[in-house]
Amino acid sequence: MKPKIWLSSPHMSGAEQTYIKEAFDSNWVAPLGPNVNGFEDDIQSYLNEDRHVAVLASGTSALHLSLIILGVNNGDEVICQSKTFSASANPIAYLGATPVFVDSETDTWNMCPVQLEIAIKDRISKGKKPKAIIPVHLYGMPYKVEEIHEISKKYNIPVVEDSAESLGSYYKGKNCGTFGDLSILSFNGNKIITTSGGGAIITRTLEQKEKAVFLATQARDNAPHYLHSHIGYNYRMSNIIAGIGRGQMTILDSHVAKRRSNYEFYNNAFKHIDKIKFLTEPEGYFSNRWLSCILLDSESTREGLRLALEKENIESRPLWKPMHQQPIFKDAPSYLNGVSENLFKKGLCLPSGSNLSDIELDRVVSTINTYFASC
């Protein structure tokens, strides 16, 4: 069998081992230490805004804590982009709240501002003003920042910015991860940089960061014994894992450049195939191109191509299945226009890792060209 080509595999810089060795040599193996502080400082410096960062066990835990900080409780409603991974919606359910799903628009594939305002008005008319809005920068493409945040301010509903896929992306010169009232990052194994597992919450105030850290370390009160007046969580990132993150930050920009190069390679390679369309960057948008995604002319073409790639031991994946189509969320309120369902039927993610070789890219292109030549 031919060697596996992965969709998006980890890509180490080599510097990670230095930070990990320092953690072992100094016996800083607990969920605190100089690498944790250093990783947080590295992220804050990269974002280049007046923000505070706490590194955590996952992007999901960062979303969970964000909603707690915003006061989301049992019986509340939270608006969430439907076209996303389930981790964007699951923390809403953790708190006993109800997700309200909003469909996408075709320019960025992200939350549709028109449907968002329709949803807000309708929920308010039913006596259920949403407590938060969770838009997602899908596949690294920024959402419609100005439109979404204008609606947020109009109705005084805070935004939790899901930047799990978009570190290194920016909108009109400003980094994704800095727009929300609270924002989150993910460092899962397939992300633009990885700590194997991990995430971060980005806050606007030091008080918010301190509350997140307090909750993430089992909500232990300041006392000589173990005293707890709040429910806490085991969500803090360890010093060893943070060392991996410090090494990864040194090559973040080069990873972004390589993934964007992958996208351009595919875009140029398939200009002659009318059945393949790409998501282009609107003016003022810069995507890290975490994953290079294509739209085909039909669901059957998409599935046929996926199977052709699989036969050659090349991993690809349909675009995220919308949350409103997931069995677990089938009864949740949804405000739809058909865009996300169409994207799911026709969309495919191609291998996009920053460690893809020219030989591997050529193999992907050759397989796709062969498939269409035989259609």
DRENDO-1510 file (C-alpha; in Angstrom, 1 decimal, always signed):
<recs>
REC; n; res; u; v; w
REC; 1; MET; +0.0; +0.0; +0.0 .
REC; 2; LYS; +1.2; +3.5; -0.8 .
REC; 3; PRO; +2.3; +5.7; +2.2 .
REC; 4; LYS; -0.6; +7.5; +4.0 .
REC; 5; ILE; -1.2; +11.2; +3.2 .
REC; 6; TRP; -2.9; +12.7; +6.2 .
REC; 7; LEU; -5.4; +15.5; +6.1 .
REC; 8; SER; -3.5; +17.6; +8.7 .
REC; 9; SER; -0.8; +16.0; +10.8 .
REC; 10; PRO; +1.4; +17.6; +13.5 .
REC; 11; HIS; +4.5; +19.4; +12.3 .
REC; 12; MET; +7.2; +19.9; +14.9 .
REC; 13; SER; +9.9; +22.6; +14.8 .
REC; 14; GLY; +12.6; +20.8; +16.8 .
REC; 15; ALA; +12.6; +23.6; +19.4 .
REC; 16; GLU; +9.9; +21.9; +21.5 .
REC; 17; GLN; +12.3; +19.4; +23.0 .
REC; 18; THR; +14.4; +22.2; +24.5 .
REC; 19; TYR; +11.4; +23.6; +26.5 .
REC; 20; ILE; +10.3; +20.1; +27.5 .
REC; 21; LYS; +13.8; +19.2; +28.7 .
REC; 22; GLU; +13.9; +22.4; +30.8 .
REC; 23; ALA; +10.6; +21.3; +32.4 .
REC; 24; PHE; +12.0; +17.9; +33.3 .
REC; 25; ASP; +15.3; +19.2; +34.4 .
REC; 26; SER; +13.6; +21.7; +36.8 .
REC; 27; ASN; +10.9; +19.2; +37.8 .
REC; 28; TRP; +8.2; +21.6; +36.6 .
REC; 29; VAL; +5.8; +18.9; +35.5 .
REC; 30; ALA; +2.7; +20.2; +37.2 .
REC; 31; PRO; +0.0; +22.4; +35.6 .
REC; 32; LEU; +1.9; +25.6; +36.3 .
REC; 33; GLY; +5.4; +26.8; +35.7 .
REC; 34; PRO; +7.6; +28.9; +33.4 .
REC; 35; ASN; +6.5; +27.3; +30.2 .
REC; 36; VAL; +2.9; +28.1; +31.0 .
REC; 37; ASN; +3.7; +31.7; +31.6 .
REC; 38; GLY; +6.0; +31.9; +28.6 .
REC; 39; PHE; +3.4; +30.3; +26.3 .
REC; 40; GLU; +0.8; +32.7; +27.4 .
REC; 41; ASP; +3.2; +35.6; +26.9 .
REC; 42; ASP; +4.1; +34.3; +23.4 .
REC; 43; ILE; +0.5; +34.2; +22.3 .
REC; 44; GLN; -0.3; +37.6; +23.8 .
REC; 45; SER; +2.7; +39.1; +21.9 .
REC; 46; TYR; +1.7; +37.4; +18.7 .
REC; 47; LEU; -1.9; +38.7; +18.9 .
REC; 48; ASN; -0.5; +42.2; +19.3 .
REC; 49; GLU; -3.5; +43.5; +21.2 .
REC; 50; ASP; -4.3; +44.5; +24.8 .
REC; 51; ARG; -5.5; +41.0; +25.7 .
REC; 52; HIS; -4.9; +38.4; +28.4 .
REC; 53; VAL; -4.3; +34.7; +27.7 .
REC; 54; ALA; -4.8; +31.6; +29.9 .
REC; 55; VAL; -3.7; +28.3; +28.3 .
REC; 56; LEU; -6.0; +25.3; +29.1 .
REC; 57; ALA; -6.6; +21.7; +28.4 .
REC; 58; SER; -8.5; +22.3; +25.2 .
REC; 59; GLY; -10.4; +24.7; +23.1 .
REC; 60; THR; -13.6; +23.1; +24.3 .
REC; 61; SER; -12.7; +23.9; +27.9 .
REC; 62; ALA; -12.0; +27.5; +26.9 .
REC; 63; LEU; -15.5; +27.8; +25.4 .
REC; 64; HIS; -17.0; +26.2; +28.5 .
REC; 65; LEU; -15.2; +28.7; +30.8 .
REC; 66; SER; -16.1; +31.6; +28.5 .
REC; 67; LEU; -19.8; +30.8; +28.8 .
REC; 68; ILE; -19.5; +30.5; +32.6 .
REC; 69; ILE; -17.7; +33.9; +32.8 .
REC; 70; LEU; -20.6; +35.4; +30.8 .
REC; 71; GLY; -23.1; +34.0; +33.3 .
REC; 72; VAL; -24.8; +31.4; +31.1 .
REC; 73; ASN; -26.9; +29.1; +33.2 .
REC; 74; ASN; -29.4; +26.3; +33.0 .
REC; 75; GLY; -32.4; +27.3; +30.8 .
REC; 76; ASP; -30.6; +30.1; +29.0 .
REC; 77; GLU; -30.1; +30.2; +25.2 .
REC; 78; VAL; -26.8; +30.7; +23.3 .
REC; 79; ILE; -26.6; +31.4; +19.5 .
REC; 80; CYS; -24.1; +29.2; +17.8 .
REC; 81; GLN; -22.9; +28.9; +14.2 .
REC; 82; SER; -24.4; +25.7; +12.8 .
REC; 83; LYS; -21.6; +25.0; +10.3 .
REC; 84; THR; -18.9; +24.0; +12.8 .
REC; 85; PHE; -17.4; +21.1; +14.8 .
REC; 86; SER; -19.5; +19.9; +17.7 .
REC; 87; ALA; -17.1; +21.3; +20.3 .
REC; 88; SER; -18.5; +24.8; +19.5 .
REC; 89; ALA; -21.9; +23.7; +20.7 .
REC; 90; ASN; -21.3; +21.1; +23.3 .
REC; 91; PRO; -20.3; +23.5; +26.1 .
REC; 92; ILE; -23.7; +25.2; +25.8 .
REC; 93; ALA; -25.3; +21.8; +26.7 .
REC; 94; TYR; -22.8; +21.3; +29.6 .
REC; 95; LEU; -24.4; +24.2; +31.3 .
REC; 96; GLY; -28.0; +23.1; +30.7 .
REC; 97; ALA; -28.5; +25.9; +28.2 .
REC; 98; THR; -30.0; +25.5; +24.7 .
REC; 99; PRO; -28.0; +26.1; +21.5 .
REC; 100; VAL; -29.8; +28.2; +18.9 .
REC; 101; PHE; -28.2; +27.4; +15.5 .
REC; 102; VAL; -27.7; +30.0; +12.8 .
REC; 103; ASP; -26.9; +29.1; +9.2 .
REC; 104; SER; -24.0; +30.3; +7.0 .
REC; 105; GLU; -23.5; +32.8; +4.2 .
REC; 106; THR; -21.6; +32.0; +0.9 .
REC; 107; ASP; -18.9; +34.6; +1.1 .
REC; 108; THR; -17.0; +33.0; +4.0 .
REC; 109; TRP; -19.1; +29.9; +4.9 .
REC; 110; ASN; -19.5; +31.4; +8.4 .
REC; 111; MET; -22.4; +32.7; +10.4 .
REC; 112; CYS; -24.9; +34.7; +8.3 .
REC; 113; PRO; -25.6; +38.1; +9.8 .
REC; 114; VAL; -29.0; +38.2; +8.2 .
REC; 115; GLN; -30.1; +34.9; +9.8 .
REC; 116; LEU; -28.4; +36.0; +13.1 .
REC; 117; GLU; -30.6; +39.1; +13.4 .
REC; 118; ILE; -33.7; +37.1; +12.5 .
REC; 119; ALA; -32.8; +34.6; +15.2 .
REC; 120; ILE; -32.2; +37.3; +17.9 .
REC; 121; LYS; -35.5; +39.1; +17.1 .
REC; 122; ASP; -37.4; +35.8; +17.2 .
REC; 123; ARG; -35.9; +34.6; +20.4 .
REC; 124; ILE; -36.5; +38.0; +22.1 .
REC; 125; SER; -40.2; +37.9; +20.9 .
REC; 126; LYS; -40.5; +34.5; +22.7 .
REC; 127; GLY; -39.0; +36.0; +25.9 .
REC; 128; LYS; -35.7; +34.2; +25.5 .
REC; 129; LYS; -33.0; +36.8; +24.8 .
REC; 130; PRO; -29.8; +34.9; +24.0 .
REC; 131; LYS; -26.9; +35.2; +26.5 .
REC; 132; ALA; -24.1; +34.9; +24.0 .
REC; 133; ILE; -23.2; +34.5; +20.3 .
REC; 134; ILE; -20.6; +31.9; +19.1 .
REC; 135; PRO; -19.4; +32.6; +15.6 .
REC; 136; VAL; -16.6; +30.5; +14.1 .
REC; 137; HIS; -13.7; +31.4; +11.8 .
REC; 138; LEU; -14.3; +28.2; +9.8 .
REC; 139; TYR; -11.2; +26.5; +8.3 .
REC; 140; GLY; -9.3; +29.7; +9.1 .
REC; 141; MET; -11.5; +32.0; +7.1 .
REC; 142; PRO; -12.6; +35.0; +9.2 .
REC; 143; TYR; -16.3; +35.5; +9.7 .
REC; 144; LYS; -18.0; +38.7; +8.8 .
REC; 145; VAL; -16.5; +40.5; +11.8 .
REC; 146; GLU; -18.0; +44.0; +11.4 .
REC; 147; GLU; -21.6; +42.8; +10.6 .
REC; 148; ILE; -21.6; +40.2; +13.4 .
REC; 149; HIS; -20.3; +42.5; +16.0 .
REC; 150; GLU; -22.5; +45.4; +15.0 .
REC; 151; ILE; -25.5; +43.1; +15.6 .
REC; 152; SER; -23.9; +42.0; +18.9 .
REC; 153; LYS; -23.7; +45.6; +20.1 .
REC; 154; LYS; -27.2; +46.5; +18.8 .
REC; 155; TYR; -28.8; +43.9; +21.0 .
REC; 156; ASN; -26.2; +43.9; +23.8 .
REC; 157; ILE; -25.3; +40.2; +23.4 .
REC; 158; PRO; -21.6; +39.3; +24.0 .
REC; 159; VAL; -19.6; +37.4; +21.4 .
REC; 160; VAL; -17.5; +34.3; +22.2 .
REC; 161; GLU; -15.2; +34.2; +19.2 .
REC; 162; ASP; -14.3; +30.6; +18.2 .
REC; 163; SER; -10.9; +31.0; +16.7 .
REC; 164; ALA; -10.0; +27.3; +17.2 .
REC; 165; GLU; -9.1; +27.0; +13.5 .
REC; 166; SER; -7.8; +30.5; +12.8 .
REC; 167; LEU; -4.6; +31.3; +14.7 .
REC; 168; GLY; -2.6; +33.2; +12.1 .
REC; 169; SER; -5.6; +34.5; +10.2 .
REC; 170; TYR; -6.6; +38.2; +10.4 .
REC; 171; TYR; -9.4; +40.6; +9.3 .
REC; 172; LYS; -8.4; +44.0; +8.1 .
REC; 173; GLY; -5.0; +43.7; +9.7 .
REC; 174; LYS; -6.2; +42.6; +13.1 .
REC; 175; ASN; -5.6; +39.0; +14.3 .
REC; 176; CYS; -8.4; +36.6; +14.7 .
REC; 177; GLY; -8.8; +35.8; +18.4 .
REC; 178; THR; -9.0; +39.5; +19.4 .
REC; 179; PHE; -12.5; +40.4; +18.3 .
REC; 180; GLY; -14.7; +38.7; +20.8 .
REC; 181; ASP; -15.7; +39.8; +24.3 .
REC; 182; LEU; -14.0; +36.5; +25.0 .
REC; 183; SER; -12.1; +34.4; +22.4 .
REC; 184; ILE; -10.7; +30.9; +22.3 .
REC; 185; LEU; -7.9; +29.0; +20.5 .
REC; 186; SER; -7.3; +25.3; +20.0 .
REC; 187; PHE; -4.0; +23.4; +19.8 .
REC; 188; ASN; -5.4; +20.0; +19.0 .
REC; 189; GLY; -3.2; +17.6; +17.0 .
REC; 190; ASN; -4.5; +18.7; +13.6 .
REC; 191; LYS; -4.4; +22.5; +14.1 .
REC; 192; ILE; -2.1; +25.1; +12.6 .
REC; 193; ILE; +0.2; +24.6; +15.6 .
REC; 194; THR; -0.3; +21.9; +18.2 .
REC; 195; THR; +0.5; +20.9; +21.8 .
REC; 196; SER; -1.0; +17.5; +21.1 .
REC; 197; GLY; -4.1; +18.7; +22.9 .
REC; 198; GLY; -4.7; +22.1; +24.4 .
REC; 199; GLY; -6.3; +25.4; +24.0 .
REC; 200; ALA; -6.5; +29.0; +25.3 .
REC; 201; ILE; -9.0; +31.5; +26.5 .
REC; 202; ILE; -8.4; +35.1; +25.4 .
REC; 203; THR; -9.9; +37.8; +27.7 .
REC; 204; ARG; -10.2; +41.6; +27.6 .
REC; 205; THR; -9.5; +42.1; +31.3 .
REC; 206; LEU; -7.1; +40.6; +33.8 .
REC; 207; GLU; -10.0; +39.9; +36.1 .
REC; 208; GLN; -11.6; +37.6; +33.5 .
REC; 209; LYS; -8.3; +35.8; +33.0 .
REC; 210; GLU; -7.9; +35.3; +36.8 .
REC; 211; LYS; -11.4; +34.0; +37.0 .
REC; 212; ALA; -10.8; +31.5; +34.2 .
REC; 213; VAL; -7.6; +30.3; +35.9 .
REC; 214; PHE; -9.4; +30.0; +39.2 .
REC; 215; LEU; -12.1; +27.8; +37.7 .
REC; 216; ALA; -9.6; +25.8; +35.6 .
REC; 217; THR; -7.7; +24.8; +38.7 .
REC; 218; GLN; -10.6; +23.3; +40.6 .
REC; 219; ALA; -11.8; +26.6; +42.0 .
REC; 220; ARG; -9.6; +26.3; +45.1 .
REC; 221; ASP; -10.1; +29.3; +47.4 .
REC; 222; ASN; -7.2; +31.2; +49.0 .
REC; 223; ALA; -6.8; +29.2; +52.2 .
REC; 224; PRO; -4.1; +27.0; +53.8 .
REC; 225; HIS; -6.4; +24.0; +53.4 .
REC; 226; TYR; -8.5; +22.9; +50.5 .
REC; 227; LEU; -11.5; +25.2; +50.5 .
REC; 228; HIS; -14.0; +25.4; +47.7 .
REC; 229; SER; -17.0; +27.8; +47.3 .
REC; 230; HIS; -17.5; +27.3; +43.6 .
REC; 231; ILE; -17.6; +24.3; +41.3 .
REC; 232; GLY; -14.2; +24.0; +39.6 .
REC; 233; TYR; -12.6; +22.1; +36.7 .
REC; 234; ASN; -9.3; +20.4; +35.9 .
REC; 235; TYR; -8.7; +22.5; +32.8 .
REC; 236; ARG; -5.3; +24.0; +33.2 .
REC; 237; MET; -2.5; +23.2; +30.7 .
REC; 238; SER; +0.6; +21.5; +32.1 .
REC; 239; ASN; +4.1; +23.0; +32.0 .
REC; 240; ILE; +5.3; +20.2; +29.8 .
REC; 241; ILE; +2.5; +20.6; +27.2 .
REC; 242; ALA; +3.1; +24.4; +27.3 .
REC; 243; GLY; +6.7; +23.7; +26.4 .
REC; 244; ILE; +5.5; +22.1; +23.1 .
REC; 245; GLY; +3.5; +25.2; +22.5 .
REC; 246; ARG; +6.5; +27.5; +23.0 .
REC; 247; GLY; +8.4; +25.5; +20.4 .
REC; 248; GLN; +5.5; +25.6; +18.0 .
REC; 249; MET; +5.1; +29.4; +18.3 .
REC; 250; THR; +8.5; +29.8; +16.7 .
REC; 251; ILE; +7.3; +28.4; +13.4 .
REC; 252; LEU; +3.7; +29.5; +13.4 .
REC; 253; ASP; +4.2; +32.0; +10.6 .
REC; 254; SER; +6.0; +29.5; +8.4 .
REC; 255; HIS; +3.2; +27.0; +9.0 .
REC; 256; VAL; +0.7; +29.6; +7.8 .
REC; 257; ALA; +2.8; +30.3; +4.7 .
REC; 258; LYS; +3.1; +26.7; +3.8 .
REC; 259; ARG; -0.7; +26.0; +4.2 .
REC; 260; ARG; -1.4; +29.0; +2.1 .
REC; 261; SER; +1.1; +27.7; -0.5 .
REC; 262; ASN; -0.8; +24.4; -0.5 .
REC; 263; TYR; -4.0; +26.2; -1.2 .
REC; 264; GLU; -2.5; +28.1; -4.1 .
REC; 265; PHE; -1.0; +24.9; -5.5 .
REC; 266; TYR; -4.4; +23.2; -5.5 .
REC; 267; ASN; -6.1; +26.3; -6.9 .
REC; 268; ASN; -3.7; +26.5; -9.8 .
REC; 269; ALA; -3.7; +22.8; -10.4 .
REC; 270; PHE; -7.5; +22.5; -10.8 .
REC; 271; LYS; -8.3; +25.7; -12.8 .
REC; 272; HIS; -9.2; +23.5; -15.8 .
REC; 273; ILE; -11.8; +21.5; -13.8 .
REC; 274; ASP; -15.1; +23.3; -13.9 .
REC; 275; LYS; -16.6; +21.1; -11.2 .
REC; 276; ILE; -14.1; +22.3; -8.6 .
REC; 277; LYS; -14.7; +25.6; -6.9 .
REC; 278; PHE; -12.6; +27.2; -4.1 .
REC; 279; LEU; -13.5; +29.6; -1.2 .
REC; 280; THR; -11.7; +32.9; -2.1 .
REC; 281; GLU; -10.7; +35.6; +0.4 .
REC; 282; PRO; -13.0; +38.7; +0.4 .
REC; 283; GLU; -11.1; +42.0; +0.4 .
REC; 284; GLY; -9.5; +42.6; +3.8 .
REC; 285; TYR; -9.5; +39.0; +4.8 .
REC; 286; PHE; -6.4; +36.8; +5.3 .
REC; 287; SER; -7.0; +33.1; +6.0 .
REC; 288; ASN; -4.3; +30.8; +7.4 .
REC; 289; ARG; -5.9; +28.2; +5.1 .
REC; 290; TRP; -5.8; +25.7; +7.9 .
REC; 291; LEU; -7.6; +23.3; +5.5 .
REC; 292; SER; -7.8; +23.7; +1.7 .
REC; 293; CYS; -11.5; +23.1; +0.9 .
REC; 294; ILE; -13.3; +22.6; -2.4 .
REC; 295; LEU; -16.9; +22.6; -3.5 .
REC; 296; LEU; -17.9; +20.0; -6.1 .
REC; 297; ASP; -21.0; +20.1; -8.4 .
REC; 298; SER; -22.9; +17.5; -6.5 .
REC; 299; GLU; -22.9; +15.2; -3.5 .
REC; 300; SER; -22.2; +12.2; -5.7 .
REC; 301; THR; -19.1; +13.8; -7.2 .
REC; 302; ARG; -17.9; +14.7; -3.7 .
REC; 303; GLU; -18.3; +11.2; -2.4 .
REC; 304; GLY; -16.9; +9.7; -5.5 .
REC; 305; LEU; -13.8; +11.8; -5.2 .
REC; 306; ARG; -13.4; +11.1; -1.5 .
REC; 307; LEU; -13.5; +7.4; -2.2 .
REC; 308; ALA; -11.0; +7.7; -5.0 .
REC; 309; LEU; -8.6; +9.5; -2.7 .
REC; 310; GLU; -9.2; +6.9; +0.0 .
REC; 311; LYS; -8.4; +4.1; -2.4 .
REC; 312; GLU; -5.0; +5.8; -2.9 .
REC; 313; ASN; -4.5; +6.0; +0.9 .
REC; 314; ILE; -5.1; +9.8; +0.9 .
REC; 315; GLU; -7.2; +11.2; +3.7 .
REC; 316; SER; -9.9; +13.8; +2.9 .
REC; 317; ARG; -13.0; +14.7; +4.7 .
REC; 318; PRO; -16.4; +16.2; +3.9 .
REC; 319; LEU; -17.0; +19.7; +5.3 .
REC; 320; TRP; -18.4; +19.8; +8.8 .
REC; 321; LYS; -22.0; +18.4; +9.0 .
REC; 322; PRO; -24.1; +21.2; +10.3 .
REC; 323; MET; -25.1; +21.1; +14.0 .
REC; 324; HIS; -28.8; +21.4; +13.2 .
REC; 325; GLN; -28.5; +18.1; +11.3 .
REC; 326; GLN; -26.8; +16.3; +14.2 .
REC; 327; PRO; -29.1; +13.8; +16.1 .
REC; 328; ILE; -28.1; +15.2; +19.5 .
REC; 329; PHE; -29.3; +18.7; +18.5 .
REC; 330; LYS; -32.3; +17.7; +16.3 .
REC; 331; ASP; -34.8; +19.6; +18.6 .
REC; 332; ALA; -32.7; +22.8; +19.0 .
REC; 333; PRO; -34.1; +26.0; +17.5 .
REC; 334; SER; -32.5; +26.7; +14.1 .
REC; 335; TYR; -32.6; +29.6; +11.6 .
REC; 336; LEU; -31.7; +28.3; +8.2 .
REC; 337; ASN; -31.2; +29.4; +4.6 .
REC; 338; GLY; -29.9; +26.1; +3.2 .
REC; 339; VAL; -26.2; +27.2; +2.8 .
REC; 340; SER; -24.6; +24.9; +5.4 .
REC; 341; GLU; -26.5; +21.9; +4.2 .
REC; 342; ASN; -25.4; +22.5; +0.6 .
REC; 343; LEU; -21.8; +23.0; +1.7 .
REC; 344; PHE; -21.9; +19.7; +3.6 .
REC; 345; LYS; -23.2; +17.8; +0.5 .
REC; 346; LYS; -20.7; +19.3; -1.9 .
REC; 347; GLY; -17.7; +20.2; +0.1 .
REC; 348; LEU; -14.4; +18.3; +0.7 .
REC; 349; CYS; -11.3; +19.1; +2.7 .
REC; 350; LEU; -8.0; +18.2; +1.0 .
REC; 351; PRO; -4.7; +17.3; +2.6 .
REC; 352; SER; -3.4; +20.6; +3.9 .
REC; 353; GLY; -0.6; +19.9; +6.4 .
REC; 354; SER; +2.4; +22.3; +6.6 .
REC; 355; ASN; +4.6; +19.2; +6.3 .
REC; 356; LEU; +3.3; +18.0; +3.0 .
REC; 357; SER; +6.0; +17.3; +0.5 .
REC; 358; ASP; +5.9; +18.3; -3.2 .
REC; 359; ILE; +5.7; +14.5; -4.0 .
REC; 360; GLU; +2.7; +14.2; -1.8 .
REC; 361; LEU; +1.0; +17.2; -3.2 .
REC; 362; ASP; +1.6; +15.9; -6.7 .
REC; 363; ARG; +0.1; +12.6; -5.7 .
REC; 364; VAL; -3.1; +14.3; -4.5 .
REC; 365; VAL; -3.4; +16.3; -7.7 .
REC; 366; SER; -2.7; +13.3; -9.9 .
REC; 367; THR; -5.4; +11.3; -8.1 .
REC; 368; ILE; -8.0; +14.0; -8.5 .
REC; 369; ASN; -7.1; +14.6; -12.1 .
REC; 370; THR; -7.4; +10.9; -12.8 .
REC; 371; TYR; -10.8; +10.8; -11.1 .
REC; 372; PHE; -12.2; +13.6; -13.2 .
REC; 373; ALA; -10.6; +12.2; -16.4 .
REC; 374; SER; -12.6; +9.0; -15.9 .
REC; 375; CYS; -15.9; +10.7; -15.1 .
</recs>
